Amino acid sequence: MSVGDFSACATSTAGNVYCWGDNSDGELGNNTTSESNIPVEVLGVGGSGDLSAVGSVSVGQYSACATSTAGHVYCWGDDNDGQLGINTTSERNTPVEVLGVGDLVSSPASVR
């Protein structure tokens, strides 16, 4: 579990991610910008399915990131300063996979 300034996220025993709180920048990862007072499940990359096999999650002020048990890193929410690690500054309301060194999609060997 991780608590940020305005939202919080937790992983279930099955490895899915649930978030609640402010969602003005998509930090709940459910493809909306509506706040939620109860946990909502974070969607999968591209907004389909769910984000699963997650080992840890961390919440910032307006964004969140999760690491899969396979070592992949996914982030969602505000990206004004490039904090999502996808070489843009556009907020994302669903998870995106963080780019690795040289803009390669992350893998356990390339994420440090």
N, C-alpha and C positions, 0 to 999 in steps of 0.2 A: 504494500500500500504506500501511496505517496500523496502528500497534501501540498498544493501550491497556494498562491495568494488568494485565488478566487474559486478554485475547483480542486477536486480530489479524484484519484483513480485507484483501483485495486484489481488484483488478479484473482480469479477463482481457482479452486483446486484443480479444475480441468484445464487451466491455462488461458482462459478467456479474460478480456479486460472490460471493466465497467467503470464509468466515470459519472460524476455529478457536480453540480454547481453552475457557475457562470459559463456561458458558451458564446460570448460575443465574437470570438475569433475562431470558432469551431473546435475549441479545446476538448470537447466531449467526444469528438471523433465519430459522431452519429449522422453526419451529413446534414446538420441543421446548425442554426445559430440561436436556438431557443434554449434558455437555461432549464435545468432540471433539478428538482429537489430530491429526486430519487435516482439511484444508479441506472444508467442506460448502457447497453452493450456497445462497445466500440466496433465499428464495421471493419471489414477486411480492406486490404489495399484496393483502391479503385471504387470503394463503396459497395462491394458485393460480399456476401458471406459475413464472417466475423473474423476478428483478429484472434488467432488461437495459437497454442503452443508457446505462450509467452512465459518467460521466467521472471522478468522484473519490469517494473514501470516506474517512471519518474515524471513528476509534474512541475512545470515552471510557472511563471506568472500567467502567460496566455498560451502555452503550448505544452505538449506532453510527448514523451518518447517511451518506447518499449523495446526490450531485447527478447528475441525468440530463443527457445532452448537450442536452436540450431546456430545461434550467433548472429542472426540478421537483426538490423536495427530499423525501427519504424517510428516516424514522428508525425504529428498533426497539430493544427492550430495556427497561431500567428507566426509569420515568417518575415516580418519587416526587416530584420537584421540577418536573414539567412540562417536562423537557428534550426530550421528543419533539415538542413544539410542536403538540399536538392538543387543547389546552384540557381535558386530563384529568390524572390522576395514576395511571393504570393501566398496568402494564407491557404490552408488546406483543411477542409471539414471532415476528411477521412484520412486514415494513415497513408503515408508514402514511404517507400523504402529509401533510407539514407544512402547517398552515393558514397562509394569508396574512393580511395586515392585515384586521382586522374579521371574522376567522373565515372568510374566503373561501379556497377551495382555491388553493394556490400556482400561480403561472404565471410565466413568465420576467419579466413586467413587474412582478409584485407581490413577488417575492423579492429582497431586497437583501442 
